[in-house]
Amino acid sequence: MKQTGRQIYQTVMPILWLLAFMALLALATLRPELEVSLLGNGSKDNLQGLNRFVLIERTGFSSLQSDESSGKTFQRIAIDTPATVRLAAFSYHPVRLKLGYQGGSLQVKANGQSLSTLPVTAAFKEYQLEFTPASLDNDGGLFIVLSFTGAAQISNATLDFSNQWQPFLSDSTYLSALVCGLLVVLLVFSLLPHRLKTPIAGIFMLAIGLSLSGISFTLAGQTLTAGFSGELNAGVFWLLIVSALYLAMFGLIHSLVTAPVLWNNGDSVALYPILKTRWDNLQIYKPTAAATLVLIAANTGLMILLYSVPLVTNGGWAELARYWDGPGYLLAAKTFYDPHDSMLALPGFSKYSNIYWSAHFPGYVLLIRALSPLFGYIAPMFIINYVATIIFGVTLYRLLKDFGYSTKPLWLSVLFLFLPLRWLLYHSVGASEGMALMFIVLSFYAFKKRQWWWAGLWGAGLVVTRANGIFMLGGYGLYLLWEARIGLKMAQPKPVLARISGFIVAINWRAVAGLSLMPLALVAVFSLYASRYGDFFAYIKIPEDVKHVYPIPLLSLAVTASRSEGNFYYYIIEAAGLALLWRRKLYDLFWLGLVFFVPTLFMLHDDILRYSLPAFPFVLIAPYARVLESKIAYYIAPVALLGVLIYSWTQLGFNKLEGENWQQMLELLK
């Protein structure tokens, strides 16, 4: 019998996870060499590949000398001249410094913190100092710098990193039992039947599932405290975290859903059929509510995945808030475009002109400022984008479903929560793209419903949120003119004035009236700037190049611009999408996609993907819906998501406001 994809998945996945944990069990039995010599005269410095214990600098020591009386070789430290050893290594657990010396009093420091002042000793004596390294802010906390001050002779100095490798890569019997327990539980789950018929079996399933979750959460917590510095350590760290969290969720969901929770005449009633029946009814009678729940779950999962790595590696939301344009929107929200505010004098901001901040349009700024009394200034950036992204997804679902653009609108709506490439990143950090895309789909959905004033209202929200939002008015205008072309198609030739009159009459003036809210919104924004900067056209006069528009097209493909190859392929994909829209006579989508696409051709910037985001609801979703709805897309989507996550995690490590400027800004935000 031919197996279906689901059957293959159910067969292969338990085997893959079993093999993965067998590999981890093998790693758990491995005990690497955990000491590194600081003087370069020992044999225990072979930790390359397990951790980057690379001796990159050693200063202030004399050359090796011999003491005939003791038979030891040593290195001498001059009086009042600190000798330093700098290693590219770090640990979140205590590190043990083993030191043998003779001579005068010796002061030892690690990363600027005093460890001990060792007494005078006439003969070589062994000391052990235990410490947990403090992070070096300027070096990202990945270095250990030891300094020795005093007239002494050091015979040996080694660092013992044994504790860093807990709870894995050690000889811990507890760890071995933990991993073996996980393997046994996983094996039990793979052998249990999917449908249970007795309450006892259900209780057993529930107990096993909860035990698996508890063990997995414990392993994940211990792994988080162990840290991830070092090459192999980092690989095992993330493998353990992902595996443990997967097993924890698997245990919770599988046990709670399939375990019987009710009994009737001795027969068990599983929770899964109840939930499935209610879910099916919800999909039938309230499909939008069902889609909303799915999109909330999907967006929440994406946020957890995206935020997990930077939060673990950098240790806080502040690191995410530092990513540009977050600091710019925070400044605009705090100062509300006051050109004399003291925050503008901070080193990270003083290099810009006072009117530069008018490039951060007030829609996103006003919401941050409105929520700041409740949540402070940083949290609203993330809250607003989270809610806006869900609204975007739900509206996109209704748009695709109500107008027949897709046969699987919910699938496409979930898919385009993380596609195209820069979208996940910019609707998750301090940026206005989340709100802008929300207003775009809301306005277009109302336009398709012929709710002209709602279309204009949501379009006005777009205009006050993004500077290029006014382009959407141009798209609407082109479509209305195209729609009115029937006024020129007369059966018989008529005078020019009559033809022009017929064309004017054919224009949808009710739509024009509703959409007039969009230029009025732009006037409101410029009026705000006039009151704050004393110049109605302050945005247009910004001396910095914030528009990046040049009269020659395709300059973004210049070899001096990074990411230029990606720009080329994205141009091709968007242009092909426009061609498909025209061929399928989806003229409203075509004209709106065109007005967002054409300006990007004339931009000289290395981030065309970001500036192209307003176009993707028009030029990517409907044109490529048939491809994205195919079965192969379901298998490719996880790979695409992984690629987007890796790219986004990498980007979050760069393009941030400098640490010192950020700390000064935080003080002023209080």
N, C-alpha and C positions, 0 to 999 in steps of 0.2 A: 504494500500500500504506500502510495506517495505521501510523504509527510508535508504538512503545511508549514508556512513560516513560523506560526505560533508554536507548533509542536517542536520544531527544530530549536527554537529559542528556549522553550522550557526544558529541553534535553541538554542543550549545550551550556547554558548559563551556569547551572549548578556545578558542572564539571570545571568550567573556567574558574569559578570562585574557589573551588576545592584546590585546584592547581596553584592558584595565587597564594592561598594560605599555607600550602605545603612549602612553597618557596620562602614565605616569611618564616615558617618554622625552621627551615634550614638556616636562614639568616640569624634567627634567634640563638642557634647553637654555636654560631661563629663568635669567637672572641679575638678581636683584632689587637694589635699592639697599641697601647693607649698612652705611651709616654713619648715625649719629644725632648731631645737634648737641646739646651739653650746655648751651650758653648761649642757645639759642633764637633766635640771629641768623643761622642758616644755612639753606640750602635742602634739606639732606639729612636731613630728619626725617620722610620720608613712608613709614614702614615699617608703618603700621597695616595689619592684615590679613595681613602676612607674619610679623610678630612684634610683641608688645606693647611696643614701645619707647616707652612713654608717660612723659613727664617729669612726675612727680607731685609733686616737691618740689625747690625750689632756694632755698637760704638762704645768707646771709653775703656776697652779691655786691652791689656798688653798681650803680646804673643805668648804662646804656651811656654811655661818654664817648669823646671823640675826641682823637687825638694829631695835631696839625697837622704836626709834623715828619715823622712816618712815614705819615700819611694813614690810620692804622688806628683802628678803634673797639675799645674794650676794656672789660672790667669789672674793677674794683679789689677786691682782697682786703685787709681790714684786718689790721694786725699782730696776731699771736697770736689771731686770731678765725677759726676754721676755717670756710671756705665749703664747703657740701655740696651734692651733686647726688644725688638718689635716683631711680632708674629701675626700673620694673617690667619687668625684662629679666634674662636669665641665659644662660650659655653653659657647656658642658662642655669647650670648646676655648679656647685662648688668645684674648684680646681685646686689641686694640691701641688705646691711648689716644694720640691725636695732640694735642699741646699746644703752643700758641704763647704766650710770655710774655716780659715784661721786668720787672726790679726785683730785689728781694732774694731770698735763698735761699727756695726753695719746697719744702715737704714734701708728698708726694702719698701718700694711702692709699686702698685699695680694700677695702671690707668689713672694715675694721679692720686689714688687713695693709699694712705699709709697702712702697710700690713703689720710691720713690727720693726723695732730697733733691737737687733741682736747684740748680746753683750760681747765684751772682749774675750777672746779665747786664744790660748797660747798654742794649742794643737788643733789639727783639723777635727771638726765636729759636725755631725749631721743634724740638720733642723728640717722640720716640715711645717709649712705655712699653708693654711687652707683659706681660700677666698672665692667669692663670686665676682667675676669681672663686671665693672660698671661700663655702660655703653659710652663709646667715644662719639659724640654728636657729629663732629666734623668728618669722621671717617665711617659713618653709618653703623658704628657699633660692631664691626667685624674684625677688630684688631685687639690684641693684648699687648700692652707696652709695660715692661718691667724695668724699673730703675734701681740701681744699687749705689749707695753713697757711703764712703768710708774707706779707710786704708786697710784693705783686707785682701786675702788671696782665696779665690774660689776654686775648689777642686772639681766640683760637679754641680750642675744645676739642671734639673729636669722638671717638666710640667706633666702631671698625671691627669688625664681627662676621663678617667674611668666613669665618673658619675654622669658625664654628658651623654653617655650611650644608654643610660637607663631611660625607658624600660626595655629597649630593644638592643640588639647586638651586644648582649652580655651573657653571663652564665647564670642569670637569675632563674631559679627553679619556679618562682611564681609566674614569670613571664611564660616559660615553657608550658606550664599547666594552663595558663590563660589561652594561649594560642591553640593548644591541643583541645581545650574545651570548645573553643569556637569551631574548630574543624569537626568535632563530634556532633555539635548541635547542627551545623550546616548539613552534615551527612544525614542526620535524622530528618531534617526538613525535606531534603531531596527524596527521601524514601517514603515519607508519609503520603497517604492518598490525598487528593485534592478535596474530596468530599467526605465529611465525617458523618457517621450515622449513630454514634452513641455519645451520651454526655461525658462518659469517662474519657473517651478519646479526645473530645473537645477540650476538657479541662487540661489534659496532658499537653495538647497543642498550645493552649493559652499559656501554661506554665513555661513550656520550652521557649515559646516566642518571647515572653517577657524576660526570661533569663538571658536569651541571646541579646536582647536589646540592652539589658543592664551591663553585661560583660563588654559589649561593643562600645557603649558610652564610656565605660571605665577606661578601656584601652585608648579611645580617642582623647579623653582628658589627660591621661598620663603621657600620651604622645605629644600633645600640645605643650606640656610643661618641659618636655625633653629638648625642644628646639630643633633647628633644622640646618645649622651651619655645617658646611662640608659637603662634598659631592655625593658620596654614597648615602650619607646621613640624610641629606635633603630628599633624595629619591625615595628612600625607605619611609621617611617622615610623611610625605604626601601620599604614598601608596597605603600606608597604614591608616591615615586620617580618612581618605576616601573610602577604603574598604570597611573600616569600622563604622562610619556613619551610614554607609549603604546597608550593612548588616543590621544596624540598629533600627533603621526605618523598615527594612524588610521584616524583621522580627515583630515590630509593633503592628504594622499594617496586616501582615499575614495572620498573626495570631488573633488579633481583635476582630478581623473581618471574617475569618473562616471558622473560628472557634464557636461552638454553640453557646449561646448565652440565655436561651429560654428553653424550657422543657414542656412538652404537652403529651401526657399519657406515656411517658417514658421515651418519647422520640425527641431528638434534638432539633431545634430550629436555628439554623445558622443565620448570623447577622448579614452575611453577604447577599443572599436572595432578597432580604427585606430592603437593603440599601439599593440593590440593583433595580428592584421594582419601583421604588420611589424615584430613583434617578431617571429611569425610563419615562415615568409619568411627568416628571419635571421637564424633560426634553420635549415631550409631546405638547404639553399644555402651556408651558412657560419656557420656550427655547432661549429667549434672551437672558432670563435669570440663570438658566443652566450654563449658558455660554459665559456669563459674567463670573460665575463661581470658578469655571475652568481657567479663565483669563486671570483672575485674582491669584489662583494657585500657581499658575505658570509664571506670572510676573514676580510673585514672592519667591518662588524657587530660583528664578534667574538672579534676583537681587542677592539671595543668600550665596549663590555660587560666585557671583562677581565680587561681592564684598568680602567673602571669607578669606581669600588669599591676602589682600592688602591689610585687612584688619589683624590677621595673624602675624604677618611679616612686619608691619609698621606699627601696630599696636593702638589704633584709635581712629575715630571718625575724622579727627582733625587732619589726618594725612590725606583722606579722600577730599576733604573740603579745600585743601591747598591746591588741588588740581585746577588749572585755569579752564574756564573763565569764572570759577567759583569765587576767588578773592575779589574779582572785579564787581560781581553782582553784590557781594557782601558790602563792599565799599559804597556802592551806589545806594544800597538799602539803608545803610547807616547814615550816610551824609545827605541822602536824598538830593544829590546834585548840587550841594552847596560848594561853590568854588573856593571858599575860604576855610573849609573844615580842616582841622589839624591832621586828620588821617592822610590827607593828600601829601603831607610833608614826609611821610615815611619813605625810607630809601627805595623800597620796592615800587613805590607809586610816584615819587617826585620826578622821575624821568619823563613822565607823560604830561601833556598839557592838561589844564583844568577841564577843558571841554571834551577831552578824550572820552570821559566816562559817559557822555551822552550816547555813545555807541551801544551802551547797555540799555536797551529800551525799557520803559518803566513797567511793563506788564508783570514780568517775573519779579522785578524789584519791589513793586507795591505789595505783592502777596507775601514776600519774605518779611517786609517791614510790618505788615499787618499781623503776622503770626509770631513775630519776635517777642512780644510781651508774654506769650504763653510758652514758647519753646526756645527762646534765645534766637540767635541769628543763623547758626549753622544747621540745626535740625530742619527748619522749614525748607531749605534747599532740597533735601532728600524727600521730605514728605510730599511737597508739591509735585515733584517729578514722578513719584510712585503713583499718586492718585491720577495725575494727568495721563500716565502711560496706560493705566487700566481703562480710563475713559476712551483713550485712543483705540485700544483693542476692541472694546465693546462696540464703539461706533463703526469701526472698520468691519466688524462682523455683520452688523446690520446693513451696511452699505453693500457688501459683497452678496449678502443673502437676499435683500429686498429687490435688488436690481439685476440679479442673475449673472453677476460677474464671476461667480465661482459655484461649483457644485459641493465644495467642502469649505464653507466660509470660516468655520471655527478652526480648522486646521491651519488655514492660511493666516488667520488672525494671531494664532499662537506663534507660527513661524516668523511673522514679521514683528514680534516683540524683540527679536535679537538680530534680525537681518534688515538691511544690509550692514556692512562691517562696522561702521562707526556709530550705528544707531543705539545699540545696547549701552555703549560707553556714555554717550551724551544724554541719554534719558535717565542716567543713574547718578551723575555727578552734578556739580553746581553749574548748570547750563540751562538755557531757555528752549532748547530743541524739543523737550518733552511737551511743554505747553504749546509750542508752535504747531507741532504735528497734531496735537489734540484739536486745536482750533481749525486746522486745515480740513480734517475729516468731518468735524462737526458742521462747518460751513458748507462743504460740498454735499454732505448728506441732506442738509436743509434745502440746498439749491436744487438737488434732484427731486426732492419732495415738493418743489415749487413754493416753498415757504420763504419768500424773498426777504422779509424783514429778519427772520432768524438767520438766514444765510449772511445778511449784512452785519448782524450783531456779532456772530461768531467770527466773521471776517475782520470786524473791528478789533476783536480780541487778539487776532493774529497780528494786526498792524501795530498795536501797542506793545507787542511782545518781541517781534523781530523786525529789523530794518528792512529785510527783503520781503516782508509780508504783503507789501503793497503790490508786489508782482501778481498776486492772486487776483486782484481787481483787474489787472490787464488781461489775465486769462479769461475771466468772466466776460470782459468786454469783447474780446475776440470771438468767443463762442456766441454771444448774443448777436454780433454782427453777422457771423456765419449763419446763424439760425434765421436771420432776417433777409438773407440773400434771395429768398423767394420773391421779395418785392421787385427784384430786377428781372425775374423770369416771366415775362409777359408773353402772351400768345401772339400778339402783334406788336410791331414797333410803335412806340409812343414817344411823344416829346420828352426831351431830357428832363425837364422840370417835373413832368408827371411820373417818370420813372424814379427820380430822386424822392419825390413825395411818397410814392408807394413804398419805397425802401424805409423811409423814416417811420411811416405808419406801422410797418411790419416789425419794428424793433419792440421788444418786450419792455415797455416803459415802467411797468410795475416792478420788474426785476431791477431795473436801473434805480428806481426810487429806494428800494430796500438796500441795495449795494452801496448807495451814497453814504451809508454810515462808515464805510471804510476810509474814504478820503477825509471825512470829518474827524475820524480817530487820529489820522496823521496830523491834522491841524491841531488837535488837542495835545498831542505829544510835543509838537514844535512850540506850542503856546507855553507848555510847562517849561521847556528849555529857555524860552524868552524871559519867563519870570525868574529863572534861576541864574542864567548866564547873561541876561540882558541882550540876547541876540536870538531872534526867531529862527535863523538858519544856522545855529551853532553846530548841529550835526554835520551839515554839509561842509562847514569850514574847519572841521577837525584837521590839524596839520599832519597827524599820523595817518598812514595809509590803512584805513580800516575797511575800505571797499574793495581794494585789490583789483579794480577793473581797468583794463587797458584796451586800446582800440584794435589791437592785433589779436586774433583768436589763437587758442591752443598754446599760449606761452607757458602754461603749467607743465607742458611736456618738455620744457627746456632741461638739458642735462644737469643744470645747476640746482634744480628743484628736486628735493627728495620725494620719494613715492611717486615719481612721474610715470613709471610704468603702470602702476595701478590706475592712475588717472586715465590713461589711454584706454584700458579695457573697460573702465566704467563708462567712459564716453560712448564706446561702441555698444555696450549693453543698453544704455538709455536711449540711444538713437534707434536701435533695433526695436525697443519697446514702443517708441513713438510711431515707427513704421507699421508695427502690428496694430496699433490703435487706429491708425488711419485706414488700414486695410479692412478692419472689422467695423468701420464706420462709427467708432466710439469717439465722436468729435469733441464732446465736452471734456473727456479725459485727455484727449490729444492736446487741445489748446491750453489747458491748465498745466499739463506736463511740459509743454513747449516753453511757456513763459518762465518756468523755474529752471529749465535745462539750458536755454540759450545763454543767460548771463554767465553760467559757469564756464562756457567756452572762452570767455574774454577775461578770465581771472588769472592773475599771476600769483599763485599760492600753492603750497605743497599739501594742502588739506582739502582738495576738491571733493573728497568723499563726504566731508562734513557739510560743505556748502551745497551739496546735491541732495541732502536729506529731504528737503521739502518736496522734491520731485518724485520720490520713490512711491508714494501711494498711487500715483497716476501712471508712471512709466514702467514699474516693475511688477505690481501685483496682478492687475487685470491682464496685461499682455502675456505674462508667463504663467498664468493660473493653471493652464492645462498640464504644463510640465511639472509644476510644483505639487499638483494633486495626484500625480502618478505614484505607484507603489514604491518605485525606487527612491523617491524623495523622502519617504519615511525612514529608509535605511541611511540615506546620506545626511539627513538632518542632525543626528547626534554628532557626526563627524564635523559638520559645519559649526555646530554649537561649541564643540571643543576648540575649534580653530578661533572662533570669535572670542571665547573666554581667554585663551592664551594670548591673543593679540591685545585684548583689553587689559589683562593683568600687566602685560609688559608696558603698555602706554601709561598706566597709572603710576609707574615708577619714575616718570619724567614729566616735564612741562608743569612743574609745581612752583609756587611761590617759595622763595628761599626761607629756610627755617627761622633765622633771626627776625626777618621782616614779618613772618607769620606770627611769631610770639608777640611782637609789638602790636600787631593788628588785633590779636586776641584781647590784649589789655584794653584797647580802645573800644572793643565791641561789648565789653561788660556794662 
